Amino acid sequence: MPPITCVADLRTLARRRIPRALFGYVDSGSYDETTMRANAAELARIRFRQRVLVDTSGRSMATTLVGQKAAMPVAIAPTGLTGLIRGNGEILGARAAEAAGIPFCLSTMSIATIEDVRAATTAPFWFQLYVLRDRDFSRAMIERARAAACPVLVVTVDLPTRGQRHADLKNGLTVPPRLTWRNAFDLATKPAWGLGVLRGKRMTFGNIEAYLKDKVGLMGAGEWSSNHFDQTLDWDDMAWIRDLWPGKLVLKGILDPADAAQAVRIGADAIVVSNHGGRQLDGAPATITALPEIVRAVGERIEILFDGGVRSGQDVMRALALGARGCLIGRAWLYGLAAQGEAGVAAVLDLFRRELDITMMLTGTKDLSCVSREILYAP
């Protein structure tokens, strides 16, 4: 096998090793994918100032992200269906993050439960909450996250309904799933993937199934959650969660300075500048385009994290230079997981670490806490 030189190499392997429907779920965005493509393209347009004859020995990437020590300014983002990308996928990702010394965030729509991940790891992990119409569900999730000693609750606020993803519809990854001869044949050609998933602890949405007391299976849990996205969700609900949750509170899906300011007012500890990886409102700006204005509006009053199109340590450096405290990575770690399991996730994190280290050296940066726009080339 050729050497893994970048995240794109792992993406290529992932495409070969998991079913078409699941790869499409990971890889695609909503509608015309304009925003998804812009996330990566706008990051790539940012240029660095190369500096020479600067002593950068003793470089440090260490930081804190929402009060938690991190070996580098990167956290694994919450992603749904992860345990179907690879058997026990959430547990494998959490272990890789723990070994790398960075935070891991578990999704409400995970296959493994909060309790599964807690039992399999020693480092505290974050939990991501979707607030559904059934407020008892949200309360139960918060109580379970508290019992698991999760220090951070990440509330995703940009999903009143799912953006249409053409690839999911074409591949039959709907709720409930649609089996066709095409995807049945594709599943049959991925025996290693299938065996790995069958050996996993669960094959349904574990957190939802636990709440519904085993009344539904994989299709039922997915249908229940899709039917319970809440279009009435508002800032009063965020204040309600703030009152319920004693730990650090993060709002994920902020793309406008006015919403960032409101997050400060309700007492959030951090926000994630995010457009859901281009999977929701197609035509929204790239997150790196929105970041500077949000930093100007609230950067001194709240911690700002960033996601969207982050595929390298250089992308992390770009976001830091524009005011982010750290980055969440979604697709990048899923490519590694699909390609090589826990070792693939570890490979992604090592790629990020090495790329970030080299970028620090070549921009004359000794400590990431000092990064600013000064490292960027402005023609």
C-alpha positions as CSV (number, residue, x, y, z in Angstrom):
1,M,0.0,0.0,0.0
2,P,1.4,3.5,-0.8
3,P,2.2,5.8,2.1
4,I,-0.5,8.0,3.6
5,T,0.7,11.5,2.9
6,C,-2.5,13.5,3.4
7,V,-6.2,13.2,4.3
8,A,-7.0,12.8,0.6
9,D,-5.2,9.5,0.6
10,L,-7.4,8.2,3.4
11,R,-10.5,9.5,1.5
12,T,-9.5,7.4,-1.5
13,L,-9.1,4.3,0.7
14,A,-12.4,5.0,2.5
15,R,-14.3,5.2,-0.8
16,R,-13.1,1.6,-1.7
17,R,-13.8,0.1,1.8
18,I,-17.3,1.2,2.8
19,P,-20.6,1.0,1.0
20,R,-21.4,3.7,-1.5
21,A,-24.4,4.9,0.6
22,L,-22.2,5.5,3.7
23,F,-19.4,7.1,1.8
24,G,-21.9,9.4,0.1
25,Y,-23.3,10.3,3.5
26,V,-19.8,11.3,4.8
27,D,-18.6,13.0,1.6
28,S,-21.6,15.0,0.3
29,G,-23.3,18.3,1.1
30,S,-26.8,19.7,0.6
31,Y,-28.3,20.6,-2.8
32,D,-25.7,21.9,-5.2
33,E,-22.9,21.6,-2.6
34,T,-21.9,25.2,-3.2
35,T,-21.3,25.9,0.5
36,M,-19.5,22.6,1.1
37,R,-17.0,23.3,-1.7
38,A,-16.6,26.9,-0.6
39,N,-15.5,25.8,2.8
40,A,-12.4,24.2,1.5
41,A,-11.8,26.6,-1.4
42,E,-11.9,29.7,0.7
43,L,-9.5,28.2,3.2
44,A,-7.1,27.3,0.4
45,R,-7.0,30.9,-0.9
46,I,-5.4,32.1,2.4
47,R,-1.7,32.5,2.0
48,F,1.0,32.5,4.7
49,R,4.0,34.9,5.2
50,Q,7.1,32.8,5.0
51,R,9.6,34.0,7.6
52,V,13.3,32.9,7.8
53,L,16.1,33.1,10.4
54,V,13.7,32.8,13.3
55,D,14.5,30.6,16.2
56,T,11.4,28.4,16.6
57,S,13.0,25.7,18.7
58,G,10.8,24.6,21.6
59,R,7.6,25.0,19.7
60,S,4.4,24.5,21.6
61,M,1.0,23.6,20.2
62,A,-0.6,23.0,23.7
63,T,-3.8,24.9,24.4
64,T,-7.1,24.6,26.2
65,L,-10.4,24.1,24.4
66,V,-13.5,25.0,26.4
67,G,-11.5,24.6,29.6
68,Q,-10.0,21.2,28.6
69,K,-6.2,20.8,28.0
70,A,-5.4,19.8,24.4
71,A,-2.1,18.8,22.9
72,M,-3.0,20.8,19.8
73,P,-5.9,23.1,18.9
74,V,-8.0,20.3,17.3
75,A,-11.1,18.4,18.5
76,I,-13.0,15.5,16.9
77,A,-16.4,16.8,15.8
78,P,-19.7,15.0,16.6
79,T,-20.8,12.9,13.6
80,G,-23.9,10.7,13.2
81,L,-23.9,7.0,12.1
82,T,-20.3,6.7,12.9
83,G,-20.7,3.1,14.3
84,L,-21.9,2.1,10.8
85,I,-18.9,3.6,9.1
86,R,-16.8,1.2,11.1
87,G,-18.0,-1.2,13.8
88,N,-17.7,0.6,17.2
89,G,-16.6,3.7,15.3
90,E,-17.3,6.2,18.1
91,I,-15.3,4.2,20.6
92,L,-12.4,3.9,18.1
93,G,-12.5,7.6,17.5
94,A,-12.6,8.4,21.2
95,R,-9.6,6.2,21.9
96,A,-7.6,7.8,19.1
97,A,-8.4,11.3,20.4
98,E,-7.5,10.3,23.9
99,A,-4.1,8.9,22.7
100,A,-3.5,12.2,20.8
101,G,-4.4,14.3,23.8
102,I,-7.4,16.1,22.2
103,P,-11.1,16.3,22.9
104,F,-13.6,13.9,21.4
105,C,-17.3,14.9,20.9
106,L,-20.0,12.2,20.8
107,S,-23.1,12.9,18.7
108,T,-26.7,12.4,19.8
109,M,-27.1,10.4,16.6
110,S,-24.3,8.0,17.4
111,I,-24.5,4.3,17.3
112,A,-22.6,3.8,20.5
113,T,-24.2,5.2,23.6
114,I,-22.9,7.8,26.0
115,E,-22.4,4.9,28.4
116,D,-20.5,2.7,25.9
117,V,-18.0,5.4,25.2
118,R,-17.6,6.2,28.9
119,A,-16.9,2.6,29.7
120,A,-14.3,2.3,26.9
121,T,-12.3,5.4,27.7
122,T,-10.6,7.2,30.6
123,A,-10.4,10.8,29.3
124,P,-13.5,13.0,29.6
125,F,-15.3,13.5,26.3
126,W,-17.8,16.1,25.1
127,F,-21.4,15.4,24.2
128,Q,-23.4,17.0,21.4
129,L,-27.1,17.5,21.8
130,Y,-29.9,17.8,19.3
131,V,-32.9,19.4,21.0
132,L,-35.9,17.6,19.6
133,R,-39.6,18.3,20.1
134,D,-39.7,15.8,23.0
135,R,-38.1,17.9,25.7
136,D,-38.0,14.9,28.0
137,F,-35.6,13.4,25.6
138,S,-33.3,16.4,25.8
139,R,-33.5,16.4,29.6
140,A,-32.7,12.7,29.7
141,M,-29.7,13.2,27.4
142,I,-28.4,16.0,29.6
143,E,-28.8,13.8,32.7
144,R,-26.9,11.0,31.0
145,A,-24.1,13.3,29.9
146,R,-23.8,14.6,33.5
147,A,-23.7,11.0,34.8
148,A,-20.9,10.2,32.4
149,A,-18.9,13.2,33.7
150,C,-18.9,15.0,30.3
151,P,-17.4,18.4,30.9
152,V,-18.8,20.1,27.8
153,L,-22.3,20.1,26.2
154,V,-22.3,21.1,22.5
155,V,-25.8,22.1,21.3
156,T,-26.2,22.0,17.5
157,V,-28.5,24.9,16.6
158,D,-28.6,24.8,12.8
159,L,-30.8,21.7,12.2
160,P,-34.6,22.5,12.4
161,T,-34.8,20.1,9.5
162,R,-32.3,18.2,7.4
163,G,-31.0,19.9,4.3
164,Q,-31.6,17.7,1.2
165,R,-28.5,15.7,0.3
166,H,-28.9,14.3,-3.2
167,A,-26.4,11.5,-2.7
168,D,-28.4,10.1,0.2
169,L,-31.6,10.0,-1.8
170,K,-29.8,8.4,-4.8
171,N,-28.1,5.8,-2.6
172,G,-31.2,4.9,-0.6
173,L,-29.9,6.3,2.6
174,T,-33.2,7.7,3.6
175,V,-35.4,7.4,6.7
176,P,-36.3,4.6,6.6
177,P,-33.5,3.2,4.4
178,R,-34.5,2.2,0.8
179,L,-32.9,-1.1,-0.4
180,T,-32.2,-1.4,-4.1
181,W,-30.5,-4.0,-6.2
182,R,-27.7,-1.5,-6.7
183,N,-26.9,-0.9,-3.0
184,A,-27.6,-4.5,-2.1
185,F,-24.9,-5.6,-4.6
186,D,-22.6,-2.8,-3.2
187,L,-23.1,-4.1,0.4
188,A,-22.2,-7.6,-0.8
189,T,-18.9,-6.4,-2.2
190,K,-17.8,-5.0,1.2
191,P,-17.6,-8.2,3.3
192,A,-14.8,-6.8,5.6
193,W,-16.9,-3.7,6.4
194,G,-20.0,-5.8,7.0
195,L,-18.2,-8.3,9.3
196,G,-16.8,-5.4,11.3
197,V,-20.1,-3.7,11.8
198,L,-21.8,-7.1,12.8
199,R,-19.1,-7.5,15.4
200,G,-19.7,-4.1,16.8
201,K,-21.7,-3.6,20.0
202,R,-24.6,-1.9,18.3
203,M,-26.2,-1.3,14.9
204,T,-28.9,1.2,15.9
205,F,-29.0,4.8,17.2
206,G,-27.9,3.8,20.7
207,N,-28.8,7.0,22.6
208,I,-32.3,7.1,21.1
209,E,-32.9,3.4,21.5
210,A,-32.0,3.7,25.2
211,Y,-34.4,6.5,25.7
212,L,-37.2,4.7,23.8
213,K,-36.6,1.5,25.8
214,D,-35.9,-0.8,22.8
215,K,-39.3,-0.1,21.3
216,V,-37.8,0.6,17.9
217,G,-34.9,-0.7,15.8
218,L,-32.5,1.1,13.5
219,M,-35.2,2.3,11.1
220,G,-37.6,3.2,13.9
221,A,-35.1,5.2,15.8
222,G,-34.0,7.1,12.7
223,E,-37.6,7.8,11.7
224,W,-38.5,8.9,15.3
225,S,-35.6,11.4,15.4
226,S,-36.3,12.8,11.9
227,N,-39.9,13.4,12.9
228,H,-38.9,15.2,16.1
229,F,-36.6,17.9,14.7
230,D,-38.1,21.1,16.3
231,Q,-38.8,24.1,14.1
232,T,-39.9,26.1,17.2
233,L,-36.5,26.0,18.8
234,D,-35.4,29.4,19.9
235,W,-33.2,31.3,22.3
236,D,-35.5,30.7,25.3
237,D,-34.8,27.0,24.8
238,M,-31.0,27.7,24.9
239,A,-31.5,29.6,28.2
240,W,-33.5,26.5,29.5
241,I,-30.5,24.3,28.6
242,R,-28.1,26.7,30.2
243,D,-30.1,26.4,33.5
244,L,-30.1,22.6,33.2
245,W,-26.4,22.1,32.3
246,P,-23.8,22.9,35.0
247,G,-20.7,22.4,32.8
248,K,-19.4,24.3,29.8
249,L,-22.0,25.1,27.1
250,V,-21.1,25.4,23.4
251,L,-23.5,26.4,20.6
252,K,-22.6,24.9,17.3
253,G,-23.9,26.3,14.0
254,I,-23.3,30.0,14.5
255,L,-22.7,31.9,11.3
256,D,-23.9,35.4,12.0
257,P,-22.5,38.1,14.4
258,A,-25.9,38.8,15.8
259,D,-26.4,35.2,16.7
260,A,-22.9,35.1,18.2
261,A,-23.8,38.1,20.4
262,Q,-27.0,36.4,21.5
263,A,-25.0,33.3,22.5
264,V,-22.9,35.6,24.8
265,R,-26.1,37.0,26.3
266,I,-27.5,33.6,27.3
267,G,-24.3,32.6,29.0
268,A,-22.7,30.2,26.5
269,D,-19.0,29.5,27.1
270,A,-18.1,29.0,23.5
271,I,-19.5,28.9,20.0
272,V,-18.6,26.9,16.9
273,V,-18.6,29.0,13.7
274,S,-20.1,26.3,11.5
275,N,-22.4,25.7,8.5
276,H,-22.8,22.0,9.3
277,G,-20.0,21.2,6.8
278,G,-22.2,22.6,4.0
279,R,-24.9,20.0,4.8
280,Q,-27.7,22.4,5.6
281,L,-28.2,25.9,4.0
282,D,-26.6,25.7,0.6
283,G,-25.5,29.2,-0.5
284,A,-24.5,30.2,3.0
285,P,-21.0,31.7,3.3
286,A,-17.9,29.5,3.8
287,T,-17.1,29.4,7.5
288,I,-13.7,31.0,7.1
289,T,-15.4,33.9,5.4
290,A,-17.8,34.4,8.3
291,L,-15.2,33.9,11.0
292,P,-13.4,37.4,11.0
293,E,-16.7,39.3,11.4
294,I,-17.8,37.1,14.3
295,V,-14.4,37.5,16.0
296,R,-14.7,41.3,15.7
297,A,-18.2,41.2,17.2
298,V,-17.6,38.9,20.2
299,G,-14.1,37.6,20.2
300,E,-13.1,39.2,23.5
301,R,-16.3,37.9,25.2
302,I,-16.5,34.2,24.2
303,E,-14.3,31.4,23.0
304,I,-14.6,30.8,19.3
305,L,-14.1,27.4,17.7
306,F,-14.3,26.7,14.0
307,D,-15.2,24.0,11.5
308,G,-15.9,23.5,7.8
309,G,-13.4,22.3,5.2
310,V,-10.6,21.7,7.6
311,R,-8.4,19.0,6.1
312,S,-4.9,19.8,7.3
313,G,-2.7,21.4,10.0
314,Q,-2.3,24.4,7.6
315,D,-6.1,24.9,7.6
316,V,-6.0,24.9,11.4
317,M,-3.3,27.5,11.3
318,R,-5.4,29.7,9.0
319,A,-8.4,29.6,11.3
320,L,-6.2,30.4,14.3
321,A,-4.7,33.4,12.5
322,L,-8.2,34.7,11.9
323,G,-9.2,34.5,15.5
324,A,-10.4,30.9,16.3
325,R,-9.2,29.2,19.4
326,G,-9.3,25.8,17.8
327,C,-10.9,23.6,15.1
328,L,-13.3,20.7,15.0
329,I,-12.7,18.1,12.3
330,G,-15.5,16.0,10.9
331,R,-15.0,14.5,7.5
332,A,-11.3,14.2,7.9
333,W,-11.5,11.8,10.9
334,L,-14.3,9.8,9.3
335,Y,-12.2,9.2,6.2
336,G,-9.5,7.8,8.5
337,L,-12.0,5.7,10.4
338,A,-13.5,4.2,7.2
339,A,-10.1,3.5,5.7
340,Q,-8.2,2.0,8.6
341,G,-10.3,2.1,11.8
342,E,-8.6,3.5,14.9
343,A,-5.2,3.5,13.2
344,G,-6.7,5.6,10.5
345,V,-8.0,8.2,12.9
346,A,-4.6,8.2,14.6
347,A,-3.0,8.7,11.2
348,V,-5.3,11.8,10.5
349,L,-4.4,13.3,13.9
350,D,-0.7,12.7,13.3
351,L,-0.9,14.3,9.8
352,F,-2.5,17.4,11.4
353,R,0.1,17.6,14.1
354,R,3.0,17.3,11.7
355,E,1.6,19.8,9.2
356,L,0.9,22.2,11.9
357,D,4.4,21.8,13.3
358,I,6.0,22.5,9.9
359,T,3.8,25.5,9.3
360,M,4.8,26.9,12.6
361,M,8.5,26.6,11.7
362,L,8.1,28.2,8.3
363,T,6.0,31.1,9.5
364,G,8.4,31.8,12.4
365,T,5.8,30.8,15.0
366,K,7.0,29.4,18.3
367,D,3.7,29.3,20.3
368,L,0.3,28.9,18.9
369,S,-1.2,31.2,21.6
370,C,0.6,34.1,19.8
371,V,-0.8,33.4,16.3
372,S,-2.4,36.4,14.6
373,R,-3.0,37.8,11.2
374,E,0.7,38.7,11.2
375,I,1.4,35.3,9.8
376,L,-0.8,35.8,6.8
377,Y,0.3,37.2,3.5
378,A,-1.8,40.2,2.5
379,P,-1.0,41.4,-1.0
